[in-house]
């Protein structure tokens, strides 16, 4: 039984795939956060432009 546990601890097959998966997940999370922040900033700009057009005043 201890031989089986020792082999399991030393076995690294699949570790690279898991690492790439974690990196891809972190990149996807960063893209989602960035897109959300960009969307919020664009929304506030468009609201400001729309109110300027309604009132006839240039920003």
PDBQT receptor file of N, H, CA, C and O in Angstrom, charges set to zero:
ATOM      1  N   UNK A   1       0.825  -1.200   0.000  1.00  0.00    +0.000 N 
ATOM      2  CA  UNK A   1       0.000   0.000   0.000  1.00  0.00    +0.000 C 
ATOM      3  C   UNK A   1       0.865   1.259   0.000  1.00  0.00    +0.000 C 
ATOM      4  O   UNK A   1       0.558   2.224  -0.699  1.00  0.00    +0.000 OA
ATOM      5  N   UNK A   2       1.941   1.249   0.781  1.00  0.00    +0.000 N 
ATOM      6  H   UNK A   2       2.190   0.465   1.349  1.00  0.00    +0.000 HD
ATOM      7  CA  UNK A   2       2.813   2.426   0.820  1.00  0.00    +0.000 C 
ATOM      8  C   UNK A   2       3.498   2.635  -0.520  1.00  0.00    +0.000 C 
ATOM      9  O   UNK A   2       3.796   3.768  -0.899  1.00  0.00    +0.000 OA
ATOM     10  N   UNK A   3       3.753   1.529  -1.252  1.00  0.00    +0.000 N 
ATOM     11  H   UNK A   3       3.511   0.609  -0.945  1.00  0.00    +0.000 HD
ATOM     12  CA  UNK A   3       4.342   1.648  -2.586  1.00  0.00    +0.000 C 
ATOM     13  C   UNK A   3       3.382   2.375  -3.524  1.00  0.00    +0.000 C 
ATOM     14  O   UNK A   3       3.806   3.198  -4.336  1.00  0.00    +0.000 OA
ATOM     15  N   UNK A   4       2.117   2.077  -3.414  1.00  0.00    +0.000 N 
ATOM     16  H   UNK A   4       1.773   1.408  -2.755  1.00  0.00    +0.000 HD
ATOM     17  CA  UNK A   4       1.106   2.728  -4.247  1.00  0.00    +0.000 C 
ATOM     18  C   UNK A   4       1.027   4.224  -3.941  1.00  0.00    +0.000 C 
ATOM     19  O   UNK A   4       0.937   5.036  -4.861  1.00  0.00    +0.000 OA
ATOM     20  N   UNK A   5       1.058   4.587  -2.692  1.00  0.00    +0.000 N 
ATOM     21  H   UNK A   5       1.131   3.927  -1.944  1.00  0.00    +0.000 HD
ATOM     22  CA  UNK A   5       1.005   5.999  -2.293  1.00  0.00    +0.000 C 
ATOM     23  C   UNK A   5       2.258   6.730  -2.757  1.00  0.00    +0.000 C 
ATOM     24  O   UNK A   5       2.176   7.866  -3.224  1.00  0.00    +0.000 OA
ATOM     25  N   UNK A   6       3.420   6.087  -2.632  1.00  0.00    +0.000 N 
ATOM     26  H   UNK A   6       3.487   5.164  -2.253  1.00  0.00    +0.000 HD
ATOM     27  CA  UNK A   6       4.675   6.707  -3.070  1.00  0.00    +0.000 C 
ATOM     28  C   UNK A   6       4.661   6.946  -4.574  1.00  0.00    +0.000 C 
ATOM     29  O   UNK A   6       5.102   7.997  -5.039  1.00  0.00    +0.000 OA
ATOM     30  N   UNK A   7       4.158   5.977  -5.339  1.00  0.00    +0.000 N 
ATOM     31  H   UNK A   7       3.799   5.124  -4.962  1.00  0.00    +0.000 HD
ATOM     32  CA  UNK A   7       4.061   6.162  -6.797  1.00  0.00    +0.000 C 
ATOM     33  C   UNK A   7       3.094   7.289  -7.141  1.00  0.00    +0.000 C 
ATOM     34  O   UNK A   7       3.347   8.072  -8.056  1.00  0.00    +0.000 OA
ATOM     35  N   UNK A   8       1.996   7.368  -6.411  1.00  0.00    +0.000 N 
ATOM     36  H   UNK A   8       1.791   6.732  -5.667  1.00  0.00    +0.000 HD
ATOM     37  CA  UNK A   8       1.006   8.420  -6.674  1.00  0.00    +0.000 C 
ATOM     38  C   UNK A   8       1.594   9.800  -6.405  1.00  0.00    +0.000 C 
ATOM     39  O   UNK A   8       1.338  10.731  -7.168  1.00  0.00    +0.000 OA
ATOM     40  N   UNK A   9       2.369   9.953  -5.346  1.00  0.00    +0.000 N 
ATOM     41  H   UNK A   9       2.576   9.197  -4.726  1.00  0.00    +0.000 HD
ATOM     42  CA  UNK A   9       2.962  11.243  -4.994  1.00  0.00    +0.000 C 
ATOM     43  C   UNK A   9       3.999  11.659  -6.028  1.00  0.00    +0.000 C 
ATOM     44  O   UNK A   9       4.107  12.842  -6.350  1.00  0.00    +0.000 OA
ATOM     45  N   UNK A  10       4.768  10.700  -6.556  1.00  0.00    +0.000 N 
ATOM     46  H   UNK A  10       4.680   9.739  -6.294  1.00  0.00    +0.000 HD
ATOM     47  CA  UNK A  10       5.825  11.009  -7.525  1.00  0.00    +0.000 C 
ATOM     48  C   UNK A  10       5.290  11.205  -8.942  1.00  0.00    +0.000 C 
ATOM     49  O   UNK A  10       5.966  11.815  -9.771  1.00  0.00    +0.000 OA
ATOM     50  N   UNK A  11       4.107  10.708  -9.232  1.00  0.00    +0.000 N 
ATOM     51  H   UNK A  11       3.558  10.213  -8.559  1.00  0.00    +0.000 HD
ATOM     52  CA  UNK A  11       3.547  10.790 -10.579  1.00  0.00    +0.000 C 
ATOM     53  C   UNK A  11       3.161  12.223 -10.901  1.00  0.00    +0.000 C 
ATOM     54  O   UNK A  11       2.387  12.844 -10.172  1.00  0.00    +0.000 OA
ATOM     55  N   UNK A  12       3.705  12.749 -12.002  1.00  0.00    +0.000 N 
ATOM     56  H   UNK A  12       4.334  12.245 -12.594  1.00  0.00    +0.000 HD
ATOM     57  CA  UNK A  12       3.417  14.127 -12.404  1.00  0.00    +0.000 C 
ATOM     58  C   UNK A  12       2.661  14.199 -13.723  1.00  0.00    +0.000 C 
ATOM     59  O   UNK A  12       2.532  15.285 -14.288  1.00  0.00    +0.000 OA
ATOM     60  N   UNK A  13       2.164  13.092 -14.226  1.00  0.00    +0.000 N 
ATOM     61  H   UNK A  13       2.269  12.209 -13.767  1.00  0.00    +0.000 HD
ATOM     62  CA  UNK A  13       1.443  13.127 -15.491  1.00  0.00    +0.000 C 
ATOM     63  C   UNK A  13       0.129  13.885 -15.315  1.00  0.00    +0.000 C 
ATOM     64  O   UNK A  13      -0.617  13.658 -14.362  1.00  0.00    +0.000 OA
ATOM     65  N   UNK A  14      -0.125  14.760 -16.227  1.00  0.00    +0.000 N 
ATOM     66  H   UNK A  14       0.481  14.945 -17.001  1.00  0.00    +0.000 HD
ATOM     67  CA  UNK A  14      -1.328  15.582 -16.167  1.00  0.00    +0.000 C 
ATOM     68  C   UNK A  14      -1.135  16.896 -15.442  1.00  0.00    +0.000 C 
ATOM     69  O   UNK A  14      -2.015  17.756 -15.482  1.00  0.00    +0.000 OA
ATOM     70  N   UNK A  15      -0.003  17.072 -14.780  1.00  0.00    +0.000 N 
ATOM     71  H   UNK A  15       0.712  16.373 -14.748  1.00  0.00    +0.000 HD
ATOM     72  CA  UNK A  15       0.229  18.314 -14.037  1.00  0.00    +0.000 C 
ATOM     73  C   UNK A  15       0.328  19.506 -14.978  1.00  0.00    +0.000 C 
ATOM     74  O   UNK A  15      -0.161  20.591 -14.662  1.00  0.00    +0.000 OA
ATOM     75  N   UNK A  16       0.956  19.312 -16.130  1.00  0.00    +0.000 N 
ATOM     76  H   UNK A  16       1.353  18.431 -16.387  1.00  0.00    +0.000 HD
ATOM     77  CA  UNK A  16       1.098  20.411 -17.085  1.00  0.00    +0.000 C 
ATOM     78  C   UNK A  16      -0.262  20.837 -17.617  1.00  0.00    +0.000 C 
ATOM     79  O   UNK A  16      -0.526  22.031 -17.759  1.00  0.00    +0.000 OA
ATOM     80  N   UNK A  17      -1.116  19.885 -17.910  1.00  0.00    +0.000 N 
ATOM     81  H   UNK A  17      -0.902  18.915 -17.795  1.00  0.00    +0.000 HD
ATOM     82  CA  UNK A  17      -2.452  20.217 -18.408  1.00  0.00    +0.000 C 
ATOM     83  C   UNK A  17      -3.242  20.989 -17.363  1.00  0.00    +0.000 C 
ATOM     84  O   UNK A  17      -3.963  21.930 -17.695  1.00  0.00    +0.000 OA
ATOM     85  N   UNK A  18      -3.110  20.600 -16.115  1.00  0.00    +0.000 N 
ATOM     86  H   UNK A  18      -2.524  19.836 -15.845  1.00  0.00    +0.000 HD
ATOM     87  CA  UNK A  18      -3.811  21.314 -15.043  1.00  0.00    +0.000 C 
ATOM     88  C   UNK A  18      -3.268  22.729 -14.908  1.00  0.00    +0.000 C 
ATOM     89  O   UNK A  18      -4.032  23.673 -14.709  1.00  0.00    +0.000 OA
ATOM     90  N   UNK A  19      -1.945  22.878 -15.015  1.00  0.00    +0.000 N 
ATOM     91  H   UNK A  19      -1.324  22.110 -15.177  1.00  0.00    +0.000 HD
ATOM     92  CA  UNK A  19      -1.350  24.215 -14.927  1.00  0.00    +0.000 C 
ATOM     93  C   UNK A  19      -1.839  25.105 -16.068  1.00  0.00    +0.000 C 
ATOM     94  O   UNK A  19      -2.183  26.267 -15.851  1.00  0.00    +0.000 OA
ATOM     95  N   UNK A  20      -1.870  24.559 -17.281  1.00  0.00    +0.000 N 
ATOM     96  H   UNK A  20      -1.591  23.615 -17.458  1.00  0.00    +0.000 HD
ATOM     97  CA  UNK A  20      -2.376  25.341 -18.410  1.00  0.00    +0.000 C 
ATOM     98  C   UNK A  20      -3.847  25.700 -18.212  1.00  0.00    +0.000 C 
ATOM     99  O   UNK A  20      -4.275  26.797 -18.569  1.00  0.00    +0.000 OA
ATOM    100  N   UNK A  21      -4.604  24.788 -17.653  1.00  0.00    +0.000 N 
ATOM    101  H   UNK A  21      -4.256  23.897 -17.363  1.00  0.00    +0.000 HD
ATOM    102  CA  UNK A  21      -6.013  25.071 -17.375  1.00  0.00    +0.000 C 
ATOM    103  C   UNK A  21      -6.179  26.188 -16.365  1.00  0.00    +0.000 C 
ATOM    104  O   UNK A  21      -7.043  27.050 -16.526  1.00  0.00    +0.000 OA
ATOM    105  N   UNK A  22      -5.358  26.181 -15.325  1.00  0.00    +0.000 N 
ATOM    106  H   UNK A  22      -4.656  25.481 -15.194  1.00  0.00    +0.000 HD
ATOM    107  CA  UNK A  22      -5.420  27.250 -14.325  1.00  0.00    +0.000 C 
ATOM    108  C   UNK A  22      -5.014  28.594 -14.921  1.00  0.00    +0.000 C 
ATOM    109  O   UNK A  22      -5.632  29.617 -14.625  1.00  0.00    +0.000 OA
ATOM    110  N   UNK A  23      -3.982  28.596 -15.755  1.00  0.00    +0.000 N 
ATOM    111  H   UNK A  23      -3.480  27.764 -15.995  1.00  0.00    +0.000 HD
ATOM    112  CA  UNK A  23      -3.555  29.840 -16.404  1.00  0.00    +0.000 C 
ATOM    113  C   UNK A  23      -4.660  30.362 -17.312  1.00  0.00    +0.000 C 
ATOM    114  O   UNK A  23      -4.939  31.561 -17.324  1.00  0.00    +0.000 OA
ATOM    115  N   UNK A  24      -5.289  29.470 -18.073  1.00  0.00    +0.000 N 
ATOM    116  H   UNK A  24      -5.062  28.497 -18.063  1.00  0.00    +0.000 HD
ATOM    117  CA  UNK A  24      -6.380  29.884 -18.956  1.00  0.00    +0.000 C 
ATOM    118  C   UNK A  24      -7.552  30.443 -18.154  1.00  0.00    +0.000 C 
ATOM    119  O   UNK A  24      -8.185  31.412 -18.574  1.00  0.00    +0.000 OA
ATOM    120  N   UNK A  25      -7.842  29.843 -17.014  1.00  0.00    +0.000 N 
ATOM    121  H   UNK A  25      -7.328  29.056 -16.673  1.00  0.00    +0.000 HD
ATOM    122  CA  UNK A  25      -8.933  30.342 -16.171  1.00  0.00    +0.000 C 
ATOM    123  C   UNK A  25      -8.611  31.724 -15.620  1.00  0.00    +0.000 C 
ATOM    124  O   UNK A  25      -9.489  32.586 -15.565  1.00  0.00    +0.000 OA
ATOM    125  N   UNK A  26      -7.370  31.947 -15.213  1.00  0.00    +0.000 N 
ATOM    126  H   UNK A  26      -6.657  31.248 -15.257  1.00  0.00    +0.000 HD
ATOM    127  CA  UNK A  26      -6.978  33.269 -14.711  1.00  0.00    +0.000 C 
ATOM    128  C   UNK A  26      -7.037  34.324 -15.807  1.00  0.00    +0.000 C 
ATOM    129  O   UNK A  26      -7.462  35.453 -15.564  1.00  0.00    +0.000 OA
ATOM    130  N   UNK A  27      -6.610  33.959 -17.015  1.00  0.00    +0.000 N 
ATOM    131  H   UNK A  27      -6.264  33.041 -17.213  1.00  0.00    +0.000 HD
ATOM    132  CA  UNK A  27      -6.682  34.901 -18.132  1.00  0.00    +0.000 C 
ATOM    133  C   UNK A  27      -8.138  35.228 -18.446  1.00  0.00    +0.000 C 
ATOM    134  O   UNK A  27      -8.472  36.388 -18.688  1.00  0.00    +0.000 OA
ATOM    135  N   UNK A  28      -9.002  34.222 -18.443  1.00  0.00    +0.000 N 
ATOM    136  H   UNK A  28      -8.730  33.280 -18.246  1.00  0.00    +0.000 HD
ATOM    137  CA  UNK A  28     -10.423  34.455 -18.706  1.00  0.00    +0.000 C 
ATOM    138  C   UNK A  28     -11.035  35.355 -17.642  1.00  0.00    +0.000 C 
ATOM    139  O   UNK A  28     -11.845  36.227 -17.957  1.00  0.00    +0.000 OA
ATOM    140  N   UNK A  29     -10.654  35.150 -16.390  1.00  0.00    +0.000 N 
ATOM    141  H   UNK A  29      -9.996  34.441 -16.135  1.00  0.00    +0.000 HD
ATOM    142  CA  UNK A  29     -11.155  35.997 -15.309  1.00  0.00    +0.000 C 
ATOM    143  C   UNK A  29     -10.694  37.440 -15.487  1.00  0.00    +0.000 C 
ATOM    144  O   UNK A  29     -11.470  38.373 -15.282  1.00  0.00    +0.000 OA
ATOM    145  N   UNK A  30      -9.434  37.622 -15.868  1.00  0.00    +0.000 N 
ATOM    146  H   UNK A  30      -8.803  36.865 -16.035  1.00  0.00    +0.000 HD
ATOM    147  CA  UNK A  30      -8.913  38.974 -16.092  1.00  0.00    +0.000 C 
ATOM    148  C   UNK A  30      -9.639  39.655 -17.246  1.00  0.00    +0.000 C 
ATOM    149  O   UNK A  30      -9.925  40.850 -17.175  1.00  0.00    +0.000 OA
ATOM    150  N   UNK A  31      -9.937  38.918 -18.295  1.00  0.00    +0.000 N 
ATOM    151  H   UNK A  31      -9.705  37.947 -18.352  1.00  0.00    +0.000 HD
ATOM    152  CA  UNK A  31     -10.665  39.486 -19.433  1.00  0.00    +0.000 C 
ATOM    153  C   UNK A  31     -12.079  39.877 -19.015  1.00  0.00    +0.000 C 
ATOM    154  O   UNK A  31     -12.568  40.937 -19.407  1.00  0.00    +0.000 OA
ATOM    155  N   UNK A  32     -12.736  39.039 -18.230  1.00  0.00    +0.000 N 
ATOM    156  H   UNK A  32     -12.339  38.178 -17.911  1.00  0.00    +0.000 HD
ATOM    157  CA  UNK A  32     -14.099  39.361 -17.792  1.00  0.00    +0.000 C 
ATOM    158  C   UNK A  32     -14.121  40.600 -16.908  1.00  0.00    +0.000 C 
ATOM    159  O   UNK A  32     -14.996  41.453 -17.060  1.00  0.00    +0.000 OA
ATOM    160  N   UNK A  33     -13.174  40.709 -15.992  1.00  0.00    +0.000 N 
ATOM    161  H   UNK A  33     -12.463  40.016 -15.869  1.00  0.00    +0.000 HD
ATOM    162  CA  UNK A  33     -13.117  41.888 -15.120  1.00  0.00    +0.000 C 
ATOM    163  C   UNK A  33     -12.814  43.134 -15.939  1.00  0.00    +0.000 C 
ATOM    164  O   UNK A  33     -13.431  44.179 -15.732  1.00  0.00    +0.000 OA
ATOM    165  N   UNK A  34     -11.870  43.030 -16.864  1.00  0.00    +0.000 N 
ATOM    166  H   UNK A  34     -11.370  42.180 -17.032  1.00  0.00    +0.000 HD
ATOM    167  CA  UNK A  34     -11.532  44.165 -17.713  1.00  0.00    +0.000 C 
ATOM    168  C   UNK A  34     -12.692  44.597 -18.590  1.00  0.00    +0.000 C 
ATOM    169  O   UNK A  34     -12.944  45.792 -18.748  1.00  0.00    +0.000 OA
ATOM    170  N   UNK A  35     -13.399  43.635 -19.159  1.00  0.00    +0.000 N 
ATOM    171  H   UNK A  35     -13.195  42.665 -19.030  1.00  0.00    +0.000 HD
ATOM    172  CA  UNK A  35     -14.543  43.965 -20.002  1.00  0.00    +0.000 C 
ATOM    173  C   UNK A  35     -15.651  44.613 -19.185  1.00  0.00    +0.000 C 
ATOM    174  O   UNK A  35     -16.324  45.526 -19.664  1.00  0.00    +0.000 OA
ATOM    175  N   UNK A  36     -15.841  44.153 -17.972  1.00  0.00    +0.000 N 
ATOM    176  H   UNK A  36     -15.294  43.411 -17.584  1.00  0.00    +0.000 HD
ATOM    177  CA  UNK A  36     -16.852  44.753 -17.102  1.00  0.00    +0.000 C 
ATOM    178  C   UNK A  36     -16.501  46.199 -16.776  1.00  0.00    +0.000 C 
ATOM    179  O   UNK A  36     -17.360  47.079 -16.828  1.00  0.00    +0.000 OA
ATOM    180  N   UNK A  37     -15.248  46.438 -16.443  1.00  0.00    +0.000 N 
ATOM    181  H   UNK A  37     -14.551  45.723 -16.401  1.00  0.00    +0.000 HD
ATOM    182  CA  UNK A  37     -14.813  47.799 -16.132  1.00  0.00    +0.000 C 
ATOM    183  C   UNK A  37     -14.930  48.699 -17.358  1.00  0.00    +0.000 C 
ATOM    184  O   UNK A  37     -15.356  49.849 -17.248  1.00  0.00    +0.000 OA
ATOM    185  N   UNK A  38     -14.556  48.182 -18.516  1.00  0.00    +0.000 N 
ATOM    186  H   UNK A  38     -14.209  47.248 -18.605  1.00  0.00    +0.000 HD
ATOM    187  CA  UNK A  38     -14.664  48.955 -19.751  1.00  0.00    +0.000 C 
ATOM    188  C   UNK A  38     -16.123  49.264 -20.059  1.00  0.00    +0.000 C 
ATOM    189  O   UNK A  38     -16.446  50.375 -20.480  1.00  0.00    +0.000 OA
ATOM    190  N   UNK A  39     -17.003  48.297 -19.855  1.00  0.00    +0.000 N 
ATOM    191  H   UNK A  39     -16.741  47.394 -19.514  1.00  0.00    +0.000 HD
ATOM    192  CA  UNK A  39     -18.426  48.515 -20.096  1.00  0.00    +0.000 C 
ATOM    193  C   UNK A  39     -18.999  49.583 -19.188  1.00  0.00    +0.000 C 
ATOM    194  O   UNK A  39     -19.805  50.405 -19.624  1.00  0.00    +0.000 OA
ATOM    195  N   UNK A  40     -18.591  49.580 -17.932  1.00  0.00    +0.000 N 
ATOM    196  H   UNK A  40     -17.936  48.912 -17.578  1.00  0.00    +0.000 HD
ATOM    197  CA  UNK A  40     -19.059  50.593 -16.990  1.00  0.00    +0.000 C 
ATOM    198  C   UNK A  40     -18.575  51.977 -17.398  1.00  0.00    +0.000 C 
ATOM    199  O   UNK A  40     -19.339  52.942 -17.357  1.00  0.00    +0.000 OA
ATOM    200  N   UNK A  41     -17.309  52.076 -17.791  1.00  0.00    +0.000 N 
ATOM    201  H   UNK A  41     -16.688  51.293 -17.824  1.00  0.00    +0.000 HD
ATOM    202  CA  UNK A  41     -16.754  53.367 -18.207  1.00  0.00    +0.000 C 
ATOM    203  C   UNK A  41     -17.437  53.873 -19.477  1.00  0.00    +0.000 C 
ATOM    204  O   UNK A  41     -17.759  55.057 -19.582  1.00  0.00    +0.000 OA
ATOM    205  N   UNK A  42     -17.656  52.982 -20.434  1.00  0.00    +0.000 N 
ATOM    206  H   UNK A  42     -17.394  52.020 -20.349  1.00  0.00    +0.000 HD
ATOM    207  CA  UNK A  42     -18.330  53.387 -21.671  1.00  0.00    +0.000 C 
ATOM    208  C   UNK A  42     -19.765  53.812 -21.400  1.00  0.00    +0.000 C 
ATOM    209  O   UNK A  42     -20.250  54.774 -21.995  1.00  0.00    +0.000 OA
ATOM    210  N   UNK A  43     -20.442  53.109 -20.516  1.00  0.00    +0.000 N 
ATOM    211  H   UNK A  43     -20.048  52.327 -20.033  1.00  0.00    +0.000 HD
ATOM    212  CA  UNK A  43     -21.817  53.462 -20.190  1.00  0.00    +0.000 C 
ATOM    213  C   UNK A  43     -21.894  54.869 -19.611  1.00  0.00    +0.000 C 
ATOM    214  O   UNK A  43     -22.767  55.651 -19.987  1.00  0.00    +0.000 OA
ATOM    215  N   UNK A  44     -20.985  55.191 -18.700  1.00  0.00    +0.000 N 
ATOM    216  H   UNK A  44     -20.276  54.556 -18.394  1.00  0.00    +0.000 HD
ATOM    217  CA  UNK A  44     -21.025  56.530 -18.107  1.00  0.00    +0.000 C 
ATOM    218  C   UNK A  44     -20.712  57.600 -19.146  1.00  0.00    +0.000 C 
ATOM    219  O   UNK A  44     -21.286  58.688 -19.098  1.00  0.00    +0.000 OA
ATOM    220  N   UNK A  45     -19.817  57.314 -20.080  1.00  0.00    +0.000 N 
ATOM    221  H   UNK A  45     -19.351  56.430 -20.119  1.00  0.00    +0.000 HD
ATOM    222  CA  UNK A  45     -19.520  58.278 -21.152  1.00  0.00    +0.000 C 
ATOM    223  C   UNK A  45     -20.744  58.491 -22.044  1.00  0.00    +0.000 C 
ATOM    224  O   UNK A  45     -21.078  59.626 -22.383  1.00  0.00    +0.000 OA
ATOM    225  N   UNK A  46     -21.409  57.399 -22.423  1.00  0.00    +0.000 N 
ATOM    226  H   UNK A  46     -21.138  56.477 -22.148  1.00  0.00    +0.000 HD
ATOM    227  CA  UNK A  46     -22.578  57.532 -23.287  1.00  0.00    +0.000 C 
ATOM    228  C   UNK A  46     -23.725  58.244 -22.582  1.00  0.00    +0.000 C 
ATOM    229  O   UNK A  46     -24.474  58.985 -23.219  1.00  0.00    +0.000 OA
ATOM    230  N   UNK A  47     -23.875  58.034 -21.286  1.00  0.00    +0.000 N 
ATOM    231  H   UNK A  47     -23.267  57.432 -20.768  1.00  0.00    +0.000 HD
ATOM    232  CA  UNK A  47     -24.897  58.752 -20.527  1.00  0.00    +0.000 C 
ATOM    233  C   UNK A  47     -24.582  60.241 -20.518  1.00  0.00    +0.000 C 
ATOM    234  O   UNK A  47     -25.480  61.067 -20.679  1.00  0.00    +0.000 OA
ATOM    235  N   UNK A  48     -23.311  60.589 -20.332  1.00  0.00    +0.000 N 
ATOM    236  H   UNK A  48     -22.581  59.918 -20.201  1.00  0.00    +0.000 HD
ATOM    237  CA  UNK A  48     -22.915  61.999 -20.342  1.00  0.00    +0.000 C 
ATOM    238  C   UNK A  48     -23.148  62.619 -21.714  1.00  0.00    +0.000 C 
ATOM    239  O   UNK A  48     -23.614  63.755 -21.811  1.00  0.00    +0.000 OA
ATOM    240  N   UNK A  49     -22.830  61.891 -22.763  1.00  0.00    +0.000 N 
ATOM    241  H   UNK A  49     -22.451  60.969 -22.684  1.00  0.00    +0.000 HD
ATOM    242  CA  UNK A  49     -23.047  62.398 -24.124  1.00  0.00    +0.000 C 
ATOM    243  C   UNK A  49     -24.535  62.560 -24.399  1.00  0.00    +0.000 C 
ATOM    244  O   UNK A  49     -24.946  63.557 -24.992  1.00  0.00    +0.000 OA
ATOM    245  N   UNK A  50     -25.351  61.590 -23.974  1.00  0.00    +0.000 N 
ATOM    246  H   UNK A  50     -25.016  60.781 -23.492  1.00  0.00    +0.000 HD
ATOM    247  CA  UNK A  50     -26.793  61.669 -24.204  1.00  0.00    +0.000 C 
ATOM    248  C   UNK A  50     -27.400  62.855 -23.472  1.00  0.00    +0.000 C 
ATOM    249  O   UNK A  50     -28.264  63.541 -24.018  1.00  0.00    +0.000 OA
ATOM    250  N   UNK A  51     -26.963  63.104 -22.246  1.00  0.00    +0.000 N 
ATOM    251  H   UNK A  51     -26.261  62.547 -21.802  1.00  0.00    +0.000 HD
ATOM    252  CA  UNK A  51     -27.515  64.251 -21.523  1.00  0.00    +0.000 C 
ATOM    253  C   UNK A  51     -27.041  65.562 -22.138  1.00  0.00    +0.000 C 
ATOM    254  O   UNK A  51     -27.776  66.549 -22.126  1.00  0.00    +0.000 OA
ATOM    255  N   UNK A  52     -25.822  65.587 -22.676  1.00  0.00    +0.000 N 
ATOM    256  H   UNK A  52     -25.224  64.786 -22.686  1.00  0.00    +0.000 HD
ATOM    257  CA  UNK A  52     -25.335  66.796 -23.341  1.00  0.00    +0.000 C 
ATOM    258  C   UNK A  52     -26.115  67.065 -24.618  1.00  0.00    +0.000 C 
ATOM    259  O   UNK A  52     -26.393  68.218 -24.948  1.00  0.00    +0.000 OA
ATOM    260  N   UNK A  53     -26.466  66.012 -25.333  1.00  0.00    +0.000 N 
ATOM    261  H   UNK A  53     -26.240  65.076 -25.064  1.00  0.00    +0.000 HD
ATOM    262  CA  UNK A  53     -27.249  66.182 -26.560  1.00  0.00    +0.000 C 
ATOM    263  C   UNK A  53     -28.656  66.667 -26.219  1.00  0.00    +0.000 C 
ATOM    264  O   UNK A  53     -29.202  67.517 -26.923  1.00  0.00    +0.000 OA
ATOM    265  N   UNK A  54     -29.248  66.139 -25.147  1.00  0.00    +0.000 N 
ATOM    266  H   UNK A  54     -28.805  65.449 -24.575  1.00  0.00    +0.000 HD
ATOM    267  CA  UNK A  54     -30.593  66.559 -24.754  1.00  0.00    +0.000 C 
ATOM    268  C   UNK A  54     -30.632  68.026 -24.350  1.00  0.00    +0.000 C 
ATOM    269  O   UNK A  54     -31.563  68.751 -24.703  1.00  0.00    +0.000 OA
ATOM    270  N   UNK A  55     -29.622  68.458 -23.611  1.00  0.00    +0.000 N 
ATOM    271  H   UNK A  55     -28.866  67.870 -23.325  1.00  0.00    +0.000 HD
ATOM    272  CA  UNK A  55     -29.619  69.844 -23.134  1.00  0.00    +0.000 C 
ATOM    273  C   UNK A  55     -29.030  70.809 -24.152  1.00  0.00    +0.000 C 
ATOM    274  O   UNK A  55     -29.200  72.021 -24.023  1.00  0.00    +0.000 OA
ATOM    275  N   UNK A  56     -28.346  70.293 -25.152  1.00  0.00    +0.000 N 
ATOM    276  H   UNK A  56     -28.208  69.308 -25.256  1.00  0.00    +0.000 HD
ATOM    277  CA  UNK A  56     -27.764  71.155 -26.173  1.00  0.00    +0.000 C 
ATOM    278  C   UNK A  56     -26.443  71.775 -25.763  1.00  0.00    +0.000 C 
ATOM    279  O   UNK A  56     -25.980  72.720 -26.402  1.00  0.00    +0.000 OA
ATOM    280  N   UNK A  57     -25.828  71.262 -24.709  1.00  0.00    +0.000 N 
ATOM    281  H   UNK A  57     -26.204  70.495 -24.189  1.00  0.00    +0.000 HD
ATOM    282  CA  UNK A  57     -24.548  71.786 -24.240  1.00  0.00    +0.000 C 
ATOM    283  C   UNK A  57     -23.443  70.789 -24.562  1.00  0.00    +0.000 C 
ATOM    284  O   UNK A  57     -23.568  69.594 -24.298  1.00  0.00    +0.000 OA
ATOM    285  N   UNK A  58     -22.371  71.300 -25.131  1.00  0.00    +0.000 N 
ATOM    286  H   UNK A  58     -22.270  72.272 -25.346  1.00  0.00    +0.000 HD
ATOM    287  CA  UNK A  58     -21.232  70.435 -25.439  1.00  0.00    +0.000 C 
ATOM    288  C   UNK A  58     -20.454  70.148 -24.157  1.00  0.00    +0.000 C 
ATOM    289  O   UNK A  58     -20.331  71.021 -23.298  1.00  0.00    +0.000 OA
ATOM    290  N   UNK A  59     -19.938  68.949 -24.025  1.00  0.00    +0.000 N 
ATOM    291  H   UNK A  59     -20.038  68.240 -24.723  1.00  0.00    +0.000 HD
ATOM    292  CA  UNK A  59     -19.182  68.621 -22.804  1.00  0.00    +0.000 C 
ATOM    293  C   UNK A  59     -17.840  69.330 -22.729  1.00  0.00    +0.000 C 
ATOM    294  O   UNK A  59     -17.101  69.150 -21.761  1.00  0.00    +0.000 OA
TER     295      UNK A  59
